[in-house]
Amino acid sequence: MKSILVTSIVSLALVSCQKETKSNQTDSTLTTTDTITSTIPEVETETYRYVAIDGSNTNVTFTDTEPNDLITVKSAQLTLTVPKAQELGDRDIYREGDIEIVKTGDSLYITQGTNVIELKKAQGQD
């Protein structure tokens, strides 16, 4: 009888210890927050109308992106897109292959081989 009583007390003690351990458990759920950073560069474009000496019109678009700035010269016959090679004071020089475009103030000088085309910004183009 004594052994049954001791066994019962030990059993109750074990059961109560297990219940207490379960109630003292903490929530170990891990919460994470993901941050997505955009690496797409901001693109800024400006388009102006330029006029050649013969009176023909040309649209010129300056595109500012990191790390390359571009100039696009679009006329009825062709479209040139040339990256900026360097900046010298008030002159921007765009170069690709044998094509060089120099922007000085309101003027553009397009050189290809021995041919030079001068363009001036049309009046009213800010």
Phi and psi in radians as a Rosetta constraint file:
Dihedral C 1 N 2 CA 2 C 2 CIRCULARHARMONIC -1.077 0.35
Dihedral N 2 CA 2 C 2 N 3 CIRCULARHARMONIC -0.694 0.35
Dihedral C 2 N 3 CA 3 C 3 CIRCULARHARMONIC -1.176 0.35
Dihedral N 3 CA 3 C 3 N 4 CIRCULARHARMONIC -0.590 0.35
Dihedral C 3 N 4 CA 4 C 4 CIRCULARHARMONIC -1.178 0.35
Dihedral N 4 CA 4 C 4 N 5 CIRCULARHARMONIC -0.706 0.35
Dihedral C 4 N 5 CA 5 C 5 CIRCULARHARMONIC -1.141 0.35
Dihedral N 5 CA 5 C 5 N 6 CIRCULARHARMONIC -0.753 0.35
Dihedral C 5 N 6 CA 6 C 6 CIRCULARHARMONIC -1.146 0.35
Dihedral N 6 CA 6 C 6 N 7 CIRCULARHARMONIC -0.736 0.35
Dihedral C 6 N 7 CA 7 C 7 CIRCULARHARMONIC -1.099 0.35
Dihedral N 7 CA 7 C 7 N 8 CIRCULARHARMONIC -0.715 0.35
Dihedral C 7 N 8 CA 8 C 8 CIRCULARHARMONIC -1.116 0.35
Dihedral N 8 CA 8 C 8 N 9 CIRCULARHARMONIC -0.753 0.35
Dihedral C 8 N 9 CA 9 C 9 CIRCULARHARMONIC -1.146 0.35
Dihedral N 9 CA 9 C 9 N 10 CIRCULARHARMONIC -0.747 0.35
Dihedral C 9 N 10 CA 10 C 10 CIRCULARHARMONIC -1.123 0.35
Dihedral N 10 CA 10 C 10 N 11 CIRCULARHARMONIC -0.724 0.35
Dihedral C 10 N 11 CA 11 C 11 CIRCULARHARMONIC -1.091 0.35
Dihedral N 11 CA 11 C 11 N 12 CIRCULARHARMONIC -0.785 0.35
Dihedral C 11 N 12 CA 12 C 12 CIRCULARHARMONIC -1.093 0.35
Dihedral N 12 CA 12 C 12 N 13 CIRCULARHARMONIC -0.692 0.35
Dihedral C 12 N 13 CA 13 C 13 CIRCULARHARMONIC -1.118 0.35
Dihedral N 13 CA 13 C 13 N 14 CIRCULARHARMONIC -0.739 0.35
Dihedral C 13 N 14 CA 14 C 14 CIRCULARHARMONIC -1.138 0.35
Dihedral N 14 CA 14 C 14 N 15 CIRCULARHARMONIC -0.758 0.35
Dihedral C 14 N 15 CA 15 C 15 CIRCULARHARMONIC -1.115 0.35
Dihedral N 15 CA 15 C 15 N 16 CIRCULARHARMONIC -0.761 0.35
Dihedral C 15 N 16 CA 16 C 16 CIRCULARHARMONIC -1.190 0.35
Dihedral N 16 CA 16 C 16 N 17 CIRCULARHARMONIC -0.573 0.35
Dihedral C 16 N 17 CA 17 C 17 CIRCULARHARMONIC -1.173 0.35
Dihedral N 17 CA 17 C 17 N 18 CIRCULARHARMONIC -0.690 0.35
Dihedral C 17 N 18 CA 18 C 18 CIRCULARHARMONIC -1.145 0.35
Dihedral N 18 CA 18 C 18 N 19 CIRCULARHARMONIC -0.723 0.35
Dihedral C 18 N 19 CA 19 C 19 CIRCULARHARMONIC -1.125 0.35
Dihedral N 19 CA 19 C 19 N 20 CIRCULARHARMONIC -0.714 0.35
Dihedral C 19 N 20 CA 20 C 20 CIRCULARHARMONIC -1.172 0.35
Dihedral N 20 CA 20 C 20 N 21 CIRCULARHARMONIC -0.642 0.35
Dihedral C 20 N 21 CA 21 C 21 CIRCULARHARMONIC -1.148 0.35
Dihedral N 21 CA 21 C 21 N 22 CIRCULARHARMONIC -0.672 0.35
Dihedral C 21 N 22 CA 22 C 22 CIRCULARHARMONIC -1.171 0.35
Dihedral N 22 CA 22 C 22 N 23 CIRCULARHARMONIC -0.651 0.35
Dihedral C 22 N 23 CA 23 C 23 CIRCULARHARMONIC -1.330 0.35
Dihedral N 23 CA 23 C 23 N 24 CIRCULARHARMONIC -0.368 0.35
Dihedral C 23 N 24 CA 24 C 24 CIRCULARHARMONIC -1.574 0.35
Dihedral N 24 CA 24 C 24 N 25 CIRCULARHARMONIC 0.000 0.35
Dihedral C 24 N 25 CA 25 C 25 CIRCULARHARMONIC -1.216 0.35
Dihedral N 25 CA 25 C 25 N 26 CIRCULARHARMONIC 2.503 0.35
Dihedral C 25 N 26 CA 26 C 26 CIRCULARHARMONIC -1.836 0.35
Dihedral N 26 CA 26 C 26 N 27 CIRCULARHARMONIC 2.753 0.35
Dihedral C 26 N 27 CA 27 C 27 CIRCULARHARMONIC -1.309 0.35
Dihedral N 27 CA 27 C 27 N 28 CIRCULARHARMONIC 2.089 0.35
Dihedral C 27 N 28 CA 28 C 28 CIRCULARHARMONIC -1.842 0.35
Dihedral N 28 CA 28 C 28 N 29 CIRCULARHARMONIC 0.530 0.35
Dihedral C 28 N 29 CA 29 C 29 CIRCULARHARMONIC -1.277 0.35
Dihedral N 29 CA 29 C 29 N 30 CIRCULARHARMONIC 2.313 0.35
Dihedral C 29 N 30 CA 30 C 30 CIRCULARHARMONIC -1.738 0.35
Dihedral N 30 CA 30 C 30 N 31 CIRCULARHARMONIC 2.197 0.35
Dihedral C 30 N 31 CA 31 C 31 CIRCULARHARMONIC -1.856 0.35
Dihedral N 31 CA 31 C 31 N 32 CIRCULARHARMONIC 2.251 0.35
Dihedral C 31 N 32 CA 32 C 32 CIRCULARHARMONIC -2.106 0.35
Dihedral N 32 CA 32 C 32 N 33 CIRCULARHARMONIC 2.658 0.35
Dihedral C 32 N 33 CA 33 C 33 CIRCULARHARMONIC -2.164 0.35
Dihedral N 33 CA 33 C 33 N 34 CIRCULARHARMONIC 2.180 0.35
Dihedral C 33 N 34 CA 34 C 34 CIRCULARHARMONIC -1.690 0.35
Dihedral N 34 CA 34 C 34 N 35 CIRCULARHARMONIC 2.381 0.35
Dihedral C 34 N 35 CA 35 C 35 CIRCULARHARMONIC -2.029 0.35
Dihedral N 35 CA 35 C 35 N 36 CIRCULARHARMONIC 2.190 0.35
Dihedral C 35 N 36 CA 36 C 36 CIRCULARHARMONIC -1.873 0.35
Dihedral N 36 CA 36 C 36 N 37 CIRCULARHARMONIC 2.146 0.35
Dihedral C 36 N 37 CA 37 C 37 CIRCULARHARMONIC -1.865 0.35
Dihedral N 37 CA 37 C 37 N 38 CIRCULARHARMONIC 2.249 0.35
Dihedral C 37 N 38 CA 38 C 38 CIRCULARHARMONIC -1.326 0.35
Dihedral N 38 CA 38 C 38 N 39 CIRCULARHARMONIC 2.309 0.35
Dihedral C 38 N 39 CA 39 C 39 CIRCULARHARMONIC -1.900 0.35
Dihedral N 39 CA 39 C 39 N 40 CIRCULARHARMONIC 0.215 0.35
Dihedral C 39 N 40 CA 40 C 40 CIRCULARHARMONIC -1.402 0.35
Dihedral N 40 CA 40 C 40 N 41 CIRCULARHARMONIC 2.132 0.35
Dihedral C 40 N 41 CA 41 C 41 CIRCULARHARMONIC -1.237 0.35
Dihedral N 41 CA 41 C 41 N 42 CIRCULARHARMONIC 2.640 0.35
Dihedral C 41 N 42 CA 42 C 42 CIRCULARHARMONIC -1.343 0.35
Dihedral N 42 CA 42 C 42 N 43 CIRCULARHARMONIC 2.353 0.35
Dihedral C 42 N 43 CA 43 C 43 CIRCULARHARMONIC -1.922 0.35
Dihedral N 43 CA 43 C 43 N 44 CIRCULARHARMONIC 2.244 0.35
Dihedral C 43 N 44 CA 44 C 44 CIRCULARHARMONIC -2.116 0.35
Dihedral N 44 CA 44 C 44 N 45 CIRCULARHARMONIC 2.214 0.35
Dihedral C 44 N 45 CA 45 C 45 CIRCULARHARMONIC -2.184 0.35
Dihedral N 45 CA 45 C 45 N 46 CIRCULARHARMONIC 2.570 0.35
Dihedral C 45 N 46 CA 46 C 46 CIRCULARHARMONIC -2.376 0.35
Dihedral N 46 CA 46 C 46 N 47 CIRCULARHARMONIC 2.256 0.35
Dihedral C 46 N 47 CA 47 C 47 CIRCULARHARMONIC -2.049 0.35
Dihedral N 47 CA 47 C 47 N 48 CIRCULARHARMONIC 2.345 0.35
Dihedral C 47 N 48 CA 48 C 48 CIRCULARHARMONIC -2.302 0.35
Dihedral N 48 CA 48 C 48 N 49 CIRCULARHARMONIC 2.744 0.35
Dihedral C 48 N 49 CA 49 C 49 CIRCULARHARMONIC -1.717 0.35
Dihedral N 49 CA 49 C 49 N 50 CIRCULARHARMONIC 2.231 0.35
Dihedral C 49 N 50 CA 50 C 50 CIRCULARHARMONIC -2.015 0.35
Dihedral N 50 CA 50 C 50 N 51 CIRCULARHARMONIC 2.689 0.35
Dihedral C 50 N 51 CA 51 C 51 CIRCULARHARMONIC -2.147 0.35
Dihedral N 51 CA 51 C 51 N 52 CIRCULARHARMONIC 2.334 0.35
Dihedral C 51 N 52 CA 52 C 52 CIRCULARHARMONIC -1.459 0.35
Dihedral N 52 CA 52 C 52 N 53 CIRCULARHARMONIC 2.964 0.35
Dihedral C 52 N 53 CA 53 C 53 CIRCULARHARMONIC -1.050 0.35
Dihedral N 53 CA 53 C 53 N 54 CIRCULARHARMONIC -0.600 0.35
Dihedral C 53 N 54 CA 54 C 54 CIRCULARHARMONIC -1.376 0.35
Dihedral N 54 CA 54 C 54 N 55 CIRCULARHARMONIC -0.005 0.35
Dihedral C 54 N 55 CA 55 C 55 CIRCULARHARMONIC 1.648 0.35
Dihedral N 55 CA 55 C 55 N 56 CIRCULARHARMONIC -0.073 0.35
Dihedral C 55 N 56 CA 56 C 56 CIRCULARHARMONIC -1.289 0.35
Dihedral N 56 CA 56 C 56 N 57 CIRCULARHARMONIC 2.535 0.35
Dihedral C 56 N 57 CA 57 C 57 CIRCULARHARMONIC -1.640 0.35
Dihedral N 57 CA 57 C 57 N 58 CIRCULARHARMONIC 2.570 0.35
Dihedral C 57 N 58 CA 58 C 58 CIRCULARHARMONIC -2.463 0.35
Dihedral N 58 CA 58 C 58 N 59 CIRCULARHARMONIC 2.380 0.35
Dihedral C 58 N 59 CA 59 C 59 CIRCULARHARMONIC -1.634 0.35
Dihedral N 59 CA 59 C 59 N 60 CIRCULARHARMONIC 2.281 0.35
Dihedral C 59 N 60 CA 60 C 60 CIRCULARHARMONIC -2.109 0.35
Dihedral N 60 CA 60 C 60 N 61 CIRCULARHARMONIC 2.180 0.35
Dihedral C 60 N 61 CA 61 C 61 CIRCULARHARMONIC -2.014 0.35
Dihedral N 61 CA 61 C 61 N 62 CIRCULARHARMONIC 2.226 0.35
Dihedral C 61 N 62 CA 62 C 62 CIRCULARHARMONIC -1.783 0.35
Dihedral N 62 CA 62 C 62 N 63 CIRCULARHARMONIC 2.146 0.35
Dihedral C 62 N 63 CA 63 C 63 CIRCULARHARMONIC -2.002 0.35
Dihedral N 63 CA 63 C 63 N 64 CIRCULARHARMONIC 2.095 0.35
Dihedral C 63 N 64 CA 64 C 64 CIRCULARHARMONIC -1.811 0.35
Dihedral N 64 CA 64 C 64 N 65 CIRCULARHARMONIC 1.940 0.35
Dihedral C 64 N 65 CA 65 C 65 CIRCULARHARMONIC -2.347 0.35
Dihedral N 65 CA 65 C 65 N 66 CIRCULARHARMONIC 2.728 0.35
Dihedral C 65 N 66 CA 66 C 66 CIRCULARHARMONIC -1.647 0.35
Dihedral N 66 CA 66 C 66 N 67 CIRCULARHARMONIC 2.302 0.35
Dihedral C 66 N 67 CA 67 C 67 CIRCULARHARMONIC -1.672 0.35
Dihedral N 67 CA 67 C 67 N 68 CIRCULARHARMONIC -0.067 0.35
Dihedral C 67 N 68 CA 68 C 68 CIRCULARHARMONIC -1.954 0.35
Dihedral N 68 CA 68 C 68 N 69 CIRCULARHARMONIC 2.360 0.35
Dihedral C 68 N 69 CA 69 C 69 CIRCULARHARMONIC -1.763 0.35
Dihedral N 69 CA 69 C 69 N 70 CIRCULARHARMONIC 2.527 0.35
Dihedral C 69 N 70 CA 70 C 70 CIRCULARHARMONIC -2.227 0.35
Dihedral N 70 CA 70 C 70 N 71 CIRCULARHARMONIC 2.726 0.35
Dihedral C 70 N 71 CA 71 C 71 CIRCULARHARMONIC -2.171 0.35
Dihedral N 71 CA 71 C 71 N 72 CIRCULARHARMONIC 2.382 0.35
Dihedral C 71 N 72 CA 72 C 72 CIRCULARHARMONIC -2.138 0.35
Dihedral N 72 CA 72 C 72 N 73 CIRCULARHARMONIC 2.116 0.35
Dihedral C 72 N 73 CA 73 C 73 CIRCULARHARMONIC -1.910 0.35
Dihedral N 73 CA 73 C 73 N 74 CIRCULARHARMONIC 2.088 0.35
Dihedral C 73 N 74 CA 74 C 74 CIRCULARHARMONIC -2.174 0.35
Dihedral N 74 CA 74 C 74 N 75 CIRCULARHARMONIC 2.071 0.35
Dihedral C 74 N 75 CA 75 C 75 CIRCULARHARMONIC -2.124 0.35
Dihedral N 75 CA 75 C 75 N 76 CIRCULARHARMONIC -3.069 0.35
Dihedral C 75 N 76 CA 76 C 76 CIRCULARHARMONIC -1.115 0.35
Dihedral N 76 CA 76 C 76 N 77 CIRCULARHARMONIC -0.575 0.35
Dihedral C 76 N 77 CA 77 C 77 CIRCULARHARMONIC -1.588 0.35
Dihedral N 77 CA 77 C 77 N 78 CIRCULARHARMONIC -0.584 0.35
Dihedral C 77 N 78 CA 78 C 78 CIRCULARHARMONIC -2.686 0.35
Dihedral N 78 CA 78 C 78 N 79 CIRCULARHARMONIC 2.903 0.35
Dihedral C 78 N 79 CA 79 C 79 CIRCULARHARMONIC -2.254 0.35
Dihedral N 79 CA 79 C 79 N 80 CIRCULARHARMONIC 2.207 0.35
Dihedral C 79 N 80 CA 80 C 80 CIRCULARHARMONIC -1.979 0.35
Dihedral N 80 CA 80 C 80 N 81 CIRCULARHARMONIC 2.285 0.35
Dihedral C 80 N 81 CA 81 C 81 CIRCULARHARMONIC -2.158 0.35
Dihedral N 81 CA 81 C 81 N 82 CIRCULARHARMONIC 2.048 0.35
Dihedral C 81 N 82 CA 82 C 82 CIRCULARHARMONIC -2.272 0.35
Dihedral N 82 CA 82 C 82 N 83 CIRCULARHARMONIC 2.339 0.35
Dihedral C 82 N 83 CA 83 C 83 CIRCULARHARMONIC -1.370 0.35
Dihedral N 83 CA 83 C 83 N 84 CIRCULARHARMONIC 2.677 0.35
Dihedral C 83 N 84 CA 84 C 84 CIRCULARHARMONIC -1.274 0.35
Dihedral N 84 CA 84 C 84 N 85 CIRCULARHARMONIC 2.285 0.35
Dihedral C 84 N 85 CA 85 C 85 CIRCULARHARMONIC -1.698 0.35
Dihedral N 85 CA 85 C 85 N 86 CIRCULARHARMONIC -0.708 0.35
Dihedral C 85 N 86 CA 86 C 86 CIRCULARHARMONIC -2.849 0.35
Dihedral N 86 CA 86 C 86 N 87 CIRCULARHARMONIC 2.920 0.35
Dihedral C 86 N 87 CA 87 C 87 CIRCULARHARMONIC -2.224 0.35
Dihedral N 87 CA 87 C 87 N 88 CIRCULARHARMONIC 2.132 0.35
Dihedral C 87 N 88 CA 88 C 88 CIRCULARHARMONIC -2.153 0.35
Dihedral N 88 CA 88 C 88 N 89 CIRCULARHARMONIC 1.680 0.35
Dihedral C 88 N 89 CA 89 C 89 CIRCULARHARMONIC 1.067 0.35
Dihedral N 89 CA 89 C 89 N 90 CIRCULARHARMONIC -2.026 0.35
Dihedral C 89 N 90 CA 90 C 90 CIRCULARHARMONIC -1.623 0.35
Dihedral N 90 CA 90 C 90 N 91 CIRCULARHARMONIC 0.153 0.35
Dihedral C 90 N 91 CA 91 C 91 CIRCULARHARMONIC -1.942 0.35
Dihedral N 91 CA 91 C 91 N 92 CIRCULARHARMONIC 2.326 0.35
Dihedral C 91 N 92 CA 92 C 92 CIRCULARHARMONIC -1.885 0.35
Dihedral N 92 CA 92 C 92 N 93 CIRCULARHARMONIC 2.263 0.35
Dihedral C 92 N 93 CA 93 C 93 CIRCULARHARMONIC -2.010 0.35
Dihedral N 93 CA 93 C 93 N 94 CIRCULARHARMONIC 2.158 0.35
Dihedral C 93 N 94 CA 94 C 94 CIRCULARHARMONIC -1.943 0.35
Dihedral N 94 CA 94 C 94 N 95 CIRCULARHARMONIC 2.375 0.35
Dihedral C 94 N 95 CA 95 C 95 CIRCULARHARMONIC -2.577 0.35
Dihedral N 95 CA 95 C 95 N 96 CIRCULARHARMONIC 2.383 0.35
Dihedral C 95 N 96 CA 96 C 96 CIRCULARHARMONIC -2.735 0.35
Dihedral N 96 CA 96 C 96 N 97 CIRCULARHARMONIC 2.119 0.35
Dihedral C 96 N 97 CA 97 C 97 CIRCULARHARMONIC 1.068 0.35
Dihedral N 97 CA 97 C 97 N 98 CIRCULARHARMONIC -2.271 0.35
Dihedral C 97 N 98 CA 98 C 98 CIRCULARHARMONIC -1.649 0.35
Dihedral N 98 CA 98 C 98 N 99 CIRCULARHARMONIC 0.188 0.35
Dihedral C 98 N 99 CA 99 C 99 CIRCULARHARMONIC -1.730 0.35
Dihedral N 99 CA 99 C 99 N 100 CIRCULARHARMONIC 2.257 0.35
Dihedral C 99 N 100 CA 100 C 100 CIRCULARHARMONIC -2.291 0.35
Dihedral N 100 CA 100 C 100 N 101 CIRCULARHARMONIC 2.283 0.35
Dihedral C 100 N 101 CA 101 C 101 CIRCULARHARMONIC -2.117 0.35
Dihedral N 101 CA 101 C 101 N 102 CIRCULARHARMONIC 2.170 0.35
Dihedral C 101 N 102 CA 102 C 102 CIRCULARHARMONIC -1.993 0.35
Dihedral N 102 CA 102 C 102 N 103 CIRCULARHARMONIC 2.169 0.35
Dihedral C 102 N 103 CA 103 C 103 CIRCULARHARMONIC -1.836 0.35
Dihedral N 103 CA 103 C 103 N 104 CIRCULARHARMONIC 2.099 0.35
Dihedral C 103 N 104 CA 104 C 104 CIRCULARHARMONIC -2.272 0.35
Dihedral N 104 CA 104 C 104 N 105 CIRCULARHARMONIC 1.942 0.35
Dihedral C 104 N 105 CA 105 C 105 CIRCULARHARMONIC 1.034 0.35
Dihedral N 105 CA 105 C 105 N 106 CIRCULARHARMONIC -2.119 0.35
Dihedral C 105 N 106 CA 106 C 106 CIRCULARHARMONIC -1.698 0.35
Dihedral N 106 CA 106 C 106 N 107 CIRCULARHARMONIC 0.226 0.35
Dihedral C 106 N 107 CA 107 C 107 CIRCULARHARMONIC -2.020 0.35
Dihedral N 107 CA 107 C 107 N 108 CIRCULARHARMONIC 2.572 0.35
Dihedral C 107 N 108 CA 108 C 108 CIRCULARHARMONIC -2.166 0.35
Dihedral N 108 CA 108 C 108 N 109 CIRCULARHARMONIC 2.396 0.35
Dihedral C 108 N 109 CA 109 C 109 CIRCULARHARMONIC -2.131 0.35
Dihedral N 109 CA 109 C 109 N 110 CIRCULARHARMONIC 2.015 0.35
Dihedral C 109 N 110 CA 110 C 110 CIRCULARHARMONIC -1.804 0.35
Dihedral N 110 CA 110 C 110 N 111 CIRCULARHARMONIC 2.124 0.35
Dihedral C 110 N 111 CA 111 C 111 CIRCULARHARMONIC -2.079 0.35
Dihedral N 111 CA 111 C 111 N 112 CIRCULARHARMONIC 2.246 0.35
Dihedral C 111 N 112 CA 112 C 112 CIRCULARHARMONIC -2.406 0.35
Dihedral N 112 CA 112 C 112 N 113 CIRCULARHARMONIC 1.924 0.35
Dihedral C 112 N 113 CA 113 C 113 CIRCULARHARMONIC 1.137 0.35
Dihedral N 113 CA 113 C 113 N 114 CIRCULARHARMONIC -2.125 0.35
Dihedral C 113 N 114 CA 114 C 114 CIRCULARHARMONIC -1.723 0.35
Dihedral N 114 CA 114 C 114 N 115 CIRCULARHARMONIC -0.034 0.35
Dihedral C 114 N 115 CA 115 C 115 CIRCULARHARMONIC -1.510 0.35
Dihedral N 115 CA 115 C 115 N 116 CIRCULARHARMONIC 2.319 0.35
Dihedral C 115 N 116 CA 116 C 116 CIRCULARHARMONIC -2.210 0.35
Dihedral N 116 CA 116 C 116 N 117 CIRCULARHARMONIC 2.236 0.35
Dihedral C 116 N 117 CA 117 C 117 CIRCULARHARMONIC -2.045 0.35
Dihedral N 117 CA 117 C 117 N 118 CIRCULARHARMONIC 2.223 0.35
Dihedral C 117 N 118 CA 118 C 118 CIRCULARHARMONIC -1.815 0.35
Dihedral N 118 CA 118 C 118 N 119 CIRCULARHARMONIC 2.298 0.35
Dihedral C 118 N 119 CA 119 C 119 CIRCULARHARMONIC -2.158 0.35
Dihedral N 119 CA 119 C 119 N 120 CIRCULARHARMONIC 2.473 0.35
Dihedral C 119 N 120 CA 120 C 120 CIRCULARHARMONIC -2.084 0.35
Dihedral N 120 CA 120 C 120 N 121 CIRCULARHARMONIC 2.500 0.35
Dihedral C 120 N 121 CA 121 C 121 CIRCULARHARMONIC -1.105 0.35
Dihedral N 121 CA 121 C 121 N 122 CIRCULARHARMONIC 2.328 0.35
Dihedral C 121 N 122 CA 122 C 122 CIRCULARHARMONIC -1.144 0.35
Dihedral N 122 CA 122 C 122 N 123 CIRCULARHARMONIC 2.644 0.35
Dihedral C 122 N 123 CA 123 C 123 CIRCULARHARMONIC -1.092 0.35
Dihedral N 123 CA 123 C 123 N 124 CIRCULARHARMONIC 2.485 0.35
Dihedral C 123 N 124 CA 124 C 124 CIRCULARHARMONIC 1.507 0.35
Dihedral N 124 CA 124 C 124 N 125 CIRCULARHARMONIC -0.029 0.35
Dihedral C 124 N 125 CA 125 C 125 CIRCULARHARMONIC -1.637 0.35
Dihedral N 125 CA 125 C 125 N 126 CIRCULARHARMONIC 1.916 0.35
